[in-house]
Amino acid sequence: MREGPAWTEDGRRLPRSAVVDLGSNSVRLVVFEGRHRNPLTIFNEKAVLGLGRGLVTTGMLNEEAVEQAVTVMVRYHTVARAMGADPVEVLATAAVRDATNGPAFVAALRERVPGFTIRVLTGQEEGLLSADGVLLGFPDADGLLGDIGGGSLELVELAHGRSGRAVSLPLGAIRLAERAGGEIARGRAMATEEFDRVPWLAEATGRDLYLVGGAWRALARMHIAQTAYPLSIVHHYVLSREEARDLAGVAMAATRRTLERMPGAPTKRVQDLPWAAMVMRRLLRASGARRVVFSANGLREGWYARQIGGDERRRDPLLAAARDLSDRFGRDPRLPPALAQWTAGLFERESAGDAALRAAACWVSDIGSHDHPDYRAEHAYFRVLRQPGVGLDHHARAFLALAVALRYEAPPDAGFLQAARVLLDVPAVRRAESLGAALRLAYTLSGGTPELLAGTGLEREGGRLVLRLVEGSGVFAGESVLRRVEALGAVLGLEASVELAA
């Protein structure tokens, strides 16, 4: 049996690792638990210090921010050690690598936080680490990655799940604002000039632009809030080219006061938003990308990806996330594969993607088993919808959440199901409803055990749905079974029947 969320069966704690992202604008500590396909973050703290502010003028790290950074790093050192994280690594990016006092700052940190490995990344190293993080969440990513920070913009070519050419440009939000003297029009010309020097950007035409970085995520959150989008998760949030251009135009034209009043706008990043928006718009033009895909994964998750084994990284992220939930909240790890086989014949002309979603739904179908019976449907629904699985897009979250809620007999018109119904098209809703009804029937028959499920079979035969029960196997066609097989037949548009088999 796989490891649980915190402890192994013999009482040992799962391994923990930690990374500090020492950036031009912010410093962040993330502590991960386990070595699984989907990173499990158990601690995440950020301090916005602005180490890189003034770098263009002085060539040095901001003196006041340096003092604050040392204080913050001592705290992070204490937290990481107290949590038992090993390894712990500090990744310093554009501001530290470009500042004349960067080496002295690193030396001071090594003295104050002994035991921390401190790496000053090159621009290419930074970009490729971010690419590894993106590919952890988008294993088939194809197009262009852009990772914007305070000091630099990293661009990496992505081709069907592999990273390629990479370049680092001096287009971070803080640095660009200072280089342009606060004039957006001047900054636009600078960005255009930088992009013109990277001819391979145009090869992303008609493909996806994957955006990483706090300022760009802030723009996504603003769009989510302003459009009343039903899921407040930036990771895998998608905008068409036109939507992204419009969002950037609004952020570029708004005054600071207007931006501060916009729903979802982060107070500490407001001054950077127009610059990040302008770079996004210039990058869309230079790349010809068809849409923008936001990623919450980046440098830190790329570092994590390199800590886990290759076999683990190659696991399907959807099924890995579903398996993780099953291991944490389910009762019997043998049952989900049996359910996947049991439901395999229900859906005609099932695509590979739909088959994977069905298998994932089988894995999460028992995660409410330990909840209060009156709230199982709702708890399971939100547990799936809001899980931290990095490989789940919003469609997958909604499908799995709706299917598992209906497996627990949530009323079809329950208000909490509205988000999932909005995110899915009509055929997907029908599949989720059918699968939820099938899983409810399976649990009624089996009591959640593969032994009892083995005494049953479910098949489509022409226009009929046939449930076969093996005599003497411990299952029988009681009132609840008959009611649920008829409900499943109705949602599939089939006449339901029950047959006994020797």
C-alpha positions in Angstrom: 0.0 0.0 0.0 1.3 3.5 -0.9 2.3 6.0 1.7 -0.4 8.2 3.3 -0.3 11.9 3.6 2.0 12.2 6.6 3.3 8.9 8.0 4.2 5.5 6.7 2.6 2.4 8.2 5.6 1.8 10.5 5.3 5.3 12.0 8.0 7.0 10.0 7.3 10.5 8.7 7.3 11.0 4.9 10.4 12.7 3.5 10.2 16.5 3.2 12.1 18.9 1.0 12.1 22.7 0.8 13.1 25.4 -1.7 13.5 29.1 -1.2 12.8 31.3 -4.3 14.9 34.4 -3.8 13.5 36.7 -6.4 13.8 40.3 -7.5 10.4 41.2 -6.0 9.6 38.5 -3.4 11.2 35.7 -1.3 9.2 32.5 -0.8 9.7 29.3 1.1 7.8 26.2 0.1 8.0 22.9 2.0 6.9 19.8 0.1 5.9 16.5 1.7 6.5 13.1 0.0 8.0 12.4 -3.4 4.8 11.9 -5.4 3.8 12.9 -8.9 1.7 15.7 -7.6 3.5 18.0 -5.2 2.0 18.2 -1.8 2.8 21.6 -0.3 2.5 21.7 3.5 4.0 25.2 4.0 4.1 28.2 1.7 5.1 31.7 2.9 6.1 34.8 0.9 7.6 38.1 1.8 7.5 40.9 -0.8 10.8 42.8 -0.3 11.7 44.3 -3.7 15.4 43.3 -3.6 15.7 44.4 -7.2 14.2 47.8 -6.9 16.7 50.5 -7.9 19.1 47.9 -9.5 19.0 49.6 -12.9 20.1 52.9 -11.4 22.5 51.7 -8.7 23.7 48.4 -10.0 23.1 47.0 -6.5 20.5 45.2 -4.5 18.1 47.5 -2.5 19.9 48.1 0.8 16.8 48.1 3.0 15.5 45.0 1.3 18.8 43.2 1.9 18.5 43.7 5.6 14.9 42.4 5.5 15.9 39.5 3.4 18.5 38.3 5.9 15.9 38.4 8.7 13.3 36.5 6.5 15.9 33.9 5.5 16.8 33.2 9.2 13.1 32.6 9.8 12.9 30.3 6.8 16.0 28.4 7.9 14.3 27.8 11.3 11.0 26.7 9.8 12.6 24.3 7.3 14.8 22.7 9.9 11.9 22.4 12.4 9.8 20.7 9.8 12.6 18.2 9.0 13.1 19.3 5.4 16.0 17.7 3.6 17.2 18.8 1.1 16.7 22.6 1.5 17.9 24.8 -1.4 17.9 28.5 -2.0 17.5 29.5 -5.7 18.6 33.1 -6.3 17.5 34.7 -9.6 17.9 37.9 -11.6 18.5 40.5 -9.0 21.2 38.6 -7.1 23.0 37.4 -10.2 23.1 40.9 -11.8 23.8 43.0 -8.7 27.4 44.1 -7.9 26.8 43.3 -4.3 25.1 40.0 -5.1 28.2 37.9 -4.1 28.5 39.8 -0.7 24.8 39.2 -0.1 25.1 35.5 -0.8 28.2 35.3 1.5 26.2 37.0 4.3 23.4 34.5 3.9 25.7 31.5 4.0 27.0 32.8 7.3 23.5 33.4 8.8 21.8 30.2 7.4 24.4 27.4 7.7 23.4 24.2 6.0 21.3 25.9 3.3 22.6 25.3 -0.3 22.5 28.6 -2.1 22.5 28.6 -5.9 22.7 31.7 -8.0 20.9 30.6 -11.2 21.8 31.7 -14.7 19.0 32.9 -16.8 18.9 29.7 -18.8 18.9 27.6 -15.7 16.0 29.6 -14.3 14.0 29.1 -17.5 14.6 25.4 -17.7 13.7 24.9 -14.1 10.4 26.8 -14.7 9.8 24.6 -17.8 10.2 21.5 -15.7 7.6 22.9 -13.3 5.2 23.7 -16.1 5.6 20.2 -17.6 4.8 18.6 -14.3 1.3 20.2 -14.6 1.1 20.1 -18.4 3.0 17.0 -19.5 2.1 17.5 -23.2 2.6 21.3 -23.3 3.3 22.6 -26.8 4.1 26.2 -27.5 6.0 28.8 -25.5 6.7 29.3 -21.8 7.0 32.8 -20.4 8.1 33.3 -16.7 8.1 36.9 -15.6 9.7 38.0 -12.4 10.8 41.4 -11.0 14.1 41.4 -12.8 13.9 39.2 -15.9 11.6 37.3 -18.3 12.6 33.7 -19.2 11.3 32.3 -22.4 11.5 28.5 -23.2 10.4 26.6 -26.2 8.0 23.7 -25.4 7.4 21.0 -28.0 5.0 18.2 -27.1 6.1 17.8 -23.5 9.8 18.7 -24.0 11.7 21.9 -23.3 14.0 23.3 -26.0 15.6 26.7 -26.6 15.7 29.1 -23.7 16.5 32.8 -23.3 16.5 35.3 -20.5 15.5 38.9 -21.2 15.7 42.0 -19.0 12.0 42.5 -19.1 11.0 41.8 -15.5 8.2 44.1 -14.2 10.4 46.1 -11.8 13.5 46.3 -14.1 11.5 47.3 -17.2 9.6 50.0 -15.3 12.9 51.5 -14.1 14.6 51.2 -17.5 11.6 53.0 -19.2 11.5 55.7 -16.6 7.9 54.8 -15.7 6.7 55.4 -19.3 4.6 52.5 -20.7 5.1 53.6 -24.3 8.9 53.5 -23.9 8.7 50.2 -22.2 6.6 48.8 -25.0 9.3 49.8 -27.5 12.0 48.1 -25.3 10.0 44.9 -25.1 9.4 44.9 -28.8 13.1 45.3 -29.5 14.0 42.5 -27.1 11.5 40.1 -28.7 12.7 40.9 -32.2 16.1 39.5 -31.1 14.5 36.1 -30.5 13.4 34.9 -34.0 12.2 31.5 -32.8 9.4 33.1 -30.8 7.3 33.2 -34.0 7.4 29.4 -34.1 4.7 29.4 -31.4 2.2 30.8 -33.9 -1.2 29.0 -33.4 0.1 27.2 -30.3 -0.2 27.9 -26.6 1.5 30.5 -24.4 2.1 29.2 -20.9 2.4 32.1 -18.4 4.2 31.8 -15.0 4.9 34.4 -12.5 3.1 36.3 -9.7 2.3 39.4 -11.7 0.7 37.3 -14.5 -1.2 35.1 -12.0 -2.5 38.3 -10.4 -4.0 39.4 -13.8 -5.6 36.0 -14.1 -7.2 36.3 -10.6 -8.5 39.7 -11.6 -10.1 38.2 -14.7 -11.6 35.3 -12.7 -13.1 37.8 -10.2 -14.4 40.2 -12.7 -16.1 37.5 -14.9 -17.6 35.6 -11.9 -15.8 32.4 -13.2 -17.1 29.5 -11.1 -13.7 28.2 -10.0 -11.1 30.4 -8.2 -8.1 28.4 -9.3 -5.5 30.1 -11.6 -3.7 26.9 -12.5 -5.0 25.7 -15.9 -7.1 28.9 -16.3 -7.3 29.6 -20.1 -7.9 32.8 -22.0 -8.3 33.2 -25.8 -5.8 35.5 -27.5 -8.5 38.2 -27.7 -9.5 37.9 -24.0 -5.9 38.1 -23.0 -5.3 41.2 -25.1 -8.4 42.9 -23.7 -7.3 42.1 -20.1 -3.9 43.5 -20.7 -5.3 46.6 -22.3 -7.5 47.3 -19.3 -4.6 46.8 -16.8 -2.3 49.0 -18.9 -4.8 51.9 -19.2 -6.0 51.9 -15.6 -4.7 54.3 -13.0 -3.2 52.8 -9.8 -6.2 53.8 -7.8 -8.5 52.1 -10.3 -6.4 48.9 -10.2 -6.5 48.9 -6.4 -10.3 48.9 -6.6 -10.6 46.1 -9.1 -11.8 42.7 -7.7 -8.9 40.3 -7.1 -6.1 42.9 -7.5 -3.2 42.3 -5.1 -2.2 45.4 -3.2 1.5 44.7 -3.2 1.7 44.0 -6.9 -0.5 46.8 -8.2 2.4 49.0 -9.4 3.8 46.0 -11.4 0.5 45.0 -13.2 0.6 47.5 -16.1 4.1 46.4 -17.0 3.4 42.7 -16.7 0.2 43.3 -18.8 2.2 45.2 -21.5 4.8 42.4 -21.7 2.1 39.8 -22.0 0.5 41.8 -24.9 3.9 42.2 -26.7 4.6 38.6 -26.2 1.3 37.5 -27.7 2.1 39.7 -30.7 5.7 38.3 -31.1 4.7 34.7 -30.7 1.4 34.6 -32.5 0.0 32.3 -29.8 -3.6 31.3 -30.1 -4.4 31.4 -26.4 -2.9 32.0 -22.9 -2.7 29.2 -20.3 -1.8 30.2 -16.8 0.4 27.9 -14.7 0.8 28.1 -10.9 3.8 25.8 -11.4 7.1 27.2 -12.2 10.6 27.4 -10.7 9.8 25.9 -7.3 7.8 23.0 -8.8 10.6 22.5 -11.4 13.1 22.1 -8.5 10.7 19.6 -6.9 10.3 17.7 -10.1 14.1 17.1 -10.2 13.9 15.6 -6.6 11.5 12.8 -7.6 12.4 9.8 -9.7 11.9 9.6 -13.4 9.3 6.8 -13.2 7.2 8.9 -10.8 7.4 12.0 -13.0 6.2 9.9 -16.0 3.0 8.8 -14.2 -0.2 10.2 -15.7 -1.0 13.3 -13.5 -4.8 12.8 -13.6 -4.7 9.2 -12.4 -1.9 10.0 -9.9 -4.0 12.8 -8.4 -7.0 10.5 -8.2 -4.9 7.7 -6.7 -3.5 10.1 -4.1 -7.1 11.0 -2.9 -8.0 7.4 -2.8 -5.0 6.5 -0.7 -5.8 9.3 1.8 -9.5 8.9 2.1 -10.7 5.6 0.6 -11.2 2.2 2.2 -9.9 -0.4 -0.2 -7.3 0.2 -2.9 -8.3 -2.9 -4.7 -11.8 -1.6 -5.6 -11.1 1.3 -8.0 -9.5 -0.9 -10.7 -12.4 -3.4 -10.4 -14.9 -0.5 -10.8 -13.1 0.7 -13.9 -13.4 -2.7 -15.4 -17.1 -3.0 -14.2 -18.1 0.3 -15.9 -16.0 -0.2 -19.1 -18.9 -1.3 -21.3 -21.3 1.5 -20.4 -20.1 4.2 -22.8 -20.1 3.6 -26.5 -17.3 5.1 -28.6 -15.5 6.3 -25.5 -12.4 8.4 -26.3 -9.1 7.9 -24.5 -9.6 11.1 -22.6 -13.1 10.1 -21.4 -11.8 6.6 -20.4 -9.1 8.2 -18.3 -11.7 10.4 -16.6 -13.8 7.4 -15.9 -10.9 5.5 -14.4 -10.0 8.6 -12.3 -13.7 8.8 -11.1 -13.5 5.2 -9.9 -10.4 6.1 -7.9 -12.1 9.0 -6.1 -15.5 7.3 -5.7 -15.0 6.3 -2.1 -13.3 9.4 -0.7 -16.4 10.4 1.4 -16.5 7.1 3.3 -15.2 8.6 6.5 -17.4 11.8 6.4 -20.7 12.4 8.1 -23.3 10.7 6.0 -25.4 13.8 5.7 -22.5 15.7 4.1 -20.7 13.1 2.2 -21.8 14.3 -1.2 -20.9 17.9 -0.6 -17.6 17.2 1.1 -16.5 14.7 -1.6 -17.5 17.2 -4.3 -15.4 20.1 -3.0 -12.5 17.8 -2.0 -12.2 16.8 -5.7 -13.0 20.2 -7.2 -10.4 21.9 -5.1 -7.7 19.3 -4.8 -4.1 20.3 -5.3 -3.5 17.9 -8.3 -1.3 19.9 -10.7 -2.3 17.9 -13.8 -6.0 18.5 -13.5 -7.5 21.1 -15.8 -10.8 22.7 -14.8 -12.9 20.4 -17.0 -11.4 17.3 -15.3 -12.0 18.8 -11.8 -15.6 19.6 -12.6 -16.3 16.2 -14.2 -14.8 14.2 -11.3 -16.5 16.4 -8.7 -19.9 16.0 -10.3 -19.6 12.3 -10.8 -18.5 11.6 -7.2 -21.2 13.9 -5.7 -23.9 12.0 -7.7 -22.4 8.7 -6.6 -23.2 9.9 -3.0 -26.8 10.8 -4.2 -26.4 14.6 -4.2 -29.7 16.0 -5.4 -29.3 16.8 -9.1 -30.4 20.3 -8.6 -28.2 21.0 -5.5 -26.9 24.5 -5.5 -23.3 23.5 -4.8 -23.2 21.5 -8.0 -23.7 24.7 -10.1 -20.0 25.4 -10.6 -19.3 21.9 -12.1 -22.4 22.2 -14.4 -21.2 25.6 -15.7 -17.7 24.3 -16.4 -19.0 21.3 -18.4 -20.8 21.0 -21.7 -24.0 19.1 -22.0 -22.5 15.8 -23.2 -19.9 15.8 -20.3 -22.7 16.5 -17.8 -24.6 13.5 -19.1 -21.5 11.3 -18.9 -20.9 12.4 -15.3 -24.5 11.8 -14.4 -24.4 8.3 -15.9 -21.1 7.4 -14.2 -22.3 8.7 -10.9 -25.4 6.6 -11.2 -23.3 3.5 -12.1 -21.0 4.0 -9.2 -23.9 4.4 -6.8 -25.3 1.1 -8.0 -21.9 -0.6 -7.7 -21.5 0.5 -4.1 -25.1 -0.6 -3.3 -24.3 -4.1 -4.6 -20.8 -4.5 -3.2 -20.7 -2.5 0.0 -17.4 -1.1 -1.2 -15.7 -4.5 -1.5 -14.2 -6.1 -4.7 -15.3 -9.6 -3.5 -19.0 -8.7 -3.7 -18.6 -6.7 -6.9 -17.1 -9.8 -8.5 -20.5 -11.5 -8.2 -22.0 -9.0 -10.5 -21.7 -7.8 -14.1 -23.1 -4.8 -16.0 -23.5 -4.8 -19.8 -25.3 -2.9 -22.6 -27.1 -5.3 -25.0 -28.7 -3.3 -27.8 -31.2 -1.0 -26.2 -31.1 -2.8 -22.9 -29.0 -2.4 -19.8 -28.5 -5.8 -18.1 -27.3 -6.3 -14.5 -26.3 -9.9 -13.9 -26.0 -11.3 -10.4 -24.3 -14.6 -9.5 -26.4 -16.7 -7.2 -24.8 -17.4 -3.9 -22.3 -14.6 -4.2 -23.9 -12.4 -1.4 -25.6 -10.0 -3.8 -29.3 -9.9 -4.6 -31.8 -7.7 -6.3 -33.4 -5.9 -3.4 -35.5 -2.8 -3.7 -32.6 -0.4 -3.6 -30.7 -2.4 -6.3 -33.8 -2.4 -8.6 -34.4 1.3 -8.0 -30.8 2.2 -8.8 -30.4 0.0 -11.9 -33.6 1.6 -13.3 -32.2 5.0 -12.6 -29.0 4.2 -14.4 -31.0 2.8 -17.3 -33.0 6.0 -17.5 -30.0 8.3 -17.6 -28.5 6.1 -20.3 -31.7 5.9 -22.2 -31.9 2.1 -21.9 -34.4 -0.3 -20.6 -33.0 -1.9 -17.5 -33.3 -5.5 -16.4 -31.8 -7.9 -13.8 -30.8 -11.5 -14.6 -29.5 -14.2 -12.3 -26.5 -16.3 -13.4 -25.3 -19.6 -12.1 
